[in-house]
Amino acid sequence: MARRLSRRALAGYAAQQLLDGKTAVLQQLAAYLIEVRRTKEVDLLVRDIEHALAASGVVVADIASAREVTATLRTAIVAYITKATSADDVQVRSRIDTSLVGGVRIRTPDAEYDATVRRQLIKLQAMKV
């Protein structure tokens, strides 16, 4: 029986293939996970791939906001993440989160930047203003 490949080894391989422009690795990886019955690890594997990409200078950022993110704000966010992470490339996934009143929440593999209205109110409450 073949030995089980670690999730980090799979993530490292997939990240390198993606950096080389070989996107077919995603279908191969999905087929492998189905074949060896490890589909419950998909979310963790995606996170590990994003960490491996970040270590290579490509940061994937998730932006959640109450409304559609404008092009100007997206550009400012990309510039901020590039500076904060020293990334060579920043890829952005944005989504509208109806539970947010306003502001944005940005998640990268290594950090979370919370500039939501709720977070600001919590900070004010903590200061007892």
TAKAJO-V32689 format. One record per pair of residues at least 12 apart in sequence whose ideal C-beta (glycine too) atoms are under 10 Angstrom apart, sorted by the first residue. I is the first residue (numbers start at 1). GAP is how many residues later the second one is. Records with the same first field share a line. If there is no record, write none. Layout:
# TAKAJO-V32689
I=GAP + GAP
This chain:
# TAKAJO-V32689
2=34
4=32 + 34
5=27 + 31 + 33
6=42
7=26 + 31 + 34 + 37 + 38 + 40 + 41 + 42
8=36 + 37 + 40 + 41 + 43 + 44
9=39
10=15 + 19 + 22 + 23 + 28 + 31 + 35 + 38 + 39 + 42
11=18 + 33 + 34 + 35 + 36 + 37 + 38 + 39 + 40 + 41 + 42
12=36 + 37 + 39 + 40 + 43 + 44
13=12 + 15 + 16 + 36 + 39
14=12 + 14 + 15 + 31 + 32 + 34 + 35 + 38 + 39
15=33 + 34 + 35 + 36 + 37 + 38 + 39 + 40 + 41 + 43
16=36 + 37 + 40
17=12 + 32
18=31 + 34 + 35 + 38 + 40
19=33 + 34 + 37 + 38 + 39 + 70
25=24
26=23
29=13 + 16 + 17 + 20
30=12 + 15
33=12
46=14
47=13 + 62
48=61
49=60
50=12 + 41 + 57 + 58 + 59 + 60
51=57 + 58 + 59
52=57
53=34 + 36 + 38 + 56
54=31 + 33 + 36 + 54 + 55 + 56
55=54 + 55
56=31 + 32 + 33
57=28 + 29 + 30 + 31 + 32 + 33
58=29 + 30 + 31 + 32 + 33
59=19 + 22 + 23 + 25 + 26 + 27 + 28 + 29 + 30 + 31 + 32 + 33 + 49 + 50 + 51 + 52
60=21 + 27 + 29 + 30 + 31 + 32 + 33 + 47 + 48 + 49
61=16 + 17 + 19 + 20 + 21 + 24 + 26 + 29 + 30 + 31 + 32 + 33 + 45 + 46 + 47 + 48 + 50 + 52
62=30 + 31 + 32 + 33 + 43 + 44 + 45 + 46 + 47 + 50
63=14 + 15 + 18 + 29 + 30 + 31 + 32 + 33 + 34 + 41 + 42 + 43 + 44 + 50
64=29 + 30 + 31 + 32 + 33 + 35 + 36 + 39 + 40 + 41 + 42 + 43 + 50 + 52
65=12 + 29 + 30 + 31 + 32 + 35 + 37 + 38 + 39 + 40 + 41 + 50 + 51
66=30 + 31 + 32 + 33 + 34 + 35 + 36 + 37 + 38 + 39 + 50 + 51
67=29 + 30 + 31 + 33 + 35 + 37
68=26 + 28
69=23 + 25 + 26 + 27 + 35
73=21 + 31
74=18 + 20
75=17
77=13 + 15 + 17 + 27 + 29 + 36 + 38
78=12 + 13 + 14
80=26 + 33
81=25 + 27 + 30 + 32
84=22 + 24 + 26 + 27 + 29
85=23 + 24 + 25 + 26
87=21
90=18
92=14
93=14
94=12
97=19
99=17 + 19
100=16 + 17 + 18 + 19
101=15 + 16 + 17 + 19 + 20
102=13 + 14 + 15 + 16 + 18
103=12 + 13 + 14 + 15 + 16 + 17
104=12
105=13 + 14
